[in-house]
Amino acid sequence: MPETPNEHTPRKRLSFGFIGFLALMFVLLWPLSLGPVAWLYDHGYLSDETARMIGVLYQPLSWVFEASPLLEDAMMRYLAFWRQ
């Protein structure tokens, strides 16, 4: 007979693989989310104050892009796509 979960059943822990997957998704999706945010701002869906607050979240990305001309160029092309 299958055991039903109760206070004596150990919980499954998050595996390192799953945590690594989440970290990878964050690293990929964080920069990619900048395009839709730029589109929302350009089309008037975000106020200047909201854009400044959101800008704080993306400040570390700007440091990375400024340090790498290759990444900066790629991001500028990506943003140009969203700002058409």
DONU-500619 format. One record per residue (C-alpha): x, y, z; residue number from 1. Coordinates in nm, 3 decimals, decimal comma. Example, Ala and Ser with C-alpha at 12.3 -4.5 7.8 and 13.67 -1.06 7.14 Angstrom:
(node (1,230 -0,450 0,780) 1),
(node (1,367 -0,106 0,714) 2),
//
This chain:
(node (0,000 0,000 0,000) 1),
(node (0,150 0,343 -0,093) 2),
(node (0,249 0,558 0,200) 3),
(node (0,070 0,889 0,236) 4),
(node (0,278 1,195 0,328) 5),
(node (0,273 1,287 0,694) 6),
(node (0,500 1,449 0,948) 7),
(node (0,722 1,138 0,953) 8),
(node (0,786 1,134 0,578) 9),
(node (1,109 1,316 0,483) 10),
(node (1,065 1,600 0,234) 11),
(node (1,251 1,595 -0,092) 12),
(node (1,524 1,857 -0,109) 13),
(node (1,599 2,069 -0,410) 14),
(node (1,876 1,907 -0,608) 15),
(node (2,187 2,093 -0,716) 16),
(node (2,083 2,029 -1,077) 17),
(node (1,752 2,206 -1,030) 18),
(node (1,916 2,498 -0,851) 19),
(node (2,172 2,518 -1,132) 20),
(node (1,890 2,519 -1,386) 21),
(node (1,718 2,805 -1,204) 22),
(node (2,044 3,001 -1,189) 23),
(node (2,100 2,948 -1,563) 24),
(node (1,746 3,061 -1,643) 25),
(node (1,796 3,373 -1,431) 26),
(node (2,125 3,456 -1,606) 27),
(node (1,961 3,414 -1,947) 28),
(node (1,622 3,569 -1,879) 29),
(node (1,735 3,873 -1,680) 30),
(node (1,918 4,039 -1,972) 31),
(node (1,651 3,926 -2,219) 32),
(node (1,379 4,088 -2,009) 33),
(node (1,537 4,427 -2,078) 34),
(node (1,390 4,428 -2,431) 35),
(node (1,025 4,407 -2,324) 36),
(node (1,088 4,662 -2,048) 37),
(node (1,233 4,904 -2,304) 38),
(node (0,930 4,847 -2,527) 39),
(node (0,691 4,917 -2,238) 40),
(node (0,875 5,239 -2,156) 41),
(node (0,894 5,355 -2,519) 42),
(node (0,520 5,300 -2,562) 43),
(node (0,424 5,492 -2,248) 44),
(node (0,327 5,199 -2,027) 45),
(node (0,592 5,286 -1,766) 46),
(node (0,626 5,624 -1,602) 47),
(node (0,964 5,790 -1,565) 48),
(node (0,961 5,715 -1,192) 49),
(node (0,884 5,347 -1,252) 50),
(node (1,155 5,331 -1,517) 51),
(node (1,408 5,473 -1,270) 52),
(node (1,312 5,211 -1,010) 53),
(node (1,338 4,934 -1,269) 54),
(node (1,670 5,078 -1,383) 55),
(node (1,814 4,996 -1,043) 56),
(node (1,742 4,628 -1,109) 57),
(node (1,929 4,642 -1,438) 58),
(node (2,227 4,848 -1,316) 59),
(node (2,453 4,543 -1,269) 60),
(node (2,386 4,448 -1,630) 61),
(node (2,499 4,788 -1,750) 62),
(node (2,830 4,736 -1,569) 63),
(node (2,876 4,403 -1,750) 64),
(node (2,790 4,556 -2,087) 65),
(node (3,024 4,851 -2,032) 66),
(node (3,307 4,610 -1,948) 67),
(node (3,256 4,401 -2,263) 68),
(node (3,220 4,574 -2,600) 69),
(node (3,103 4,247 -2,756) 70),
(node (2,819 4,204 -2,505) 71),
(node (2,734 4,573 -2,525) 72),
(node (2,703 4,553 -2,903) 73),
(node (2,485 4,241 -2,878) 74),
(node (2,256 4,410 -2,624) 75),
(node (2,229 4,729 -2,830) 76),
(node (2,122 4,521 -3,132) 77),
(node (1,873 4,332 -2,917) 78),
(node (1,728 4,656 -2,778) 79),
(node (1,709 4,803 -3,130) 80),
(node (1,491 4,506 -3,226) 81),
(node (1,249 4,583 -2,939) 82),
(node (1,250 4,957 -3,008) 83),
(node (1,142 4,932 -3,373) 84),
//
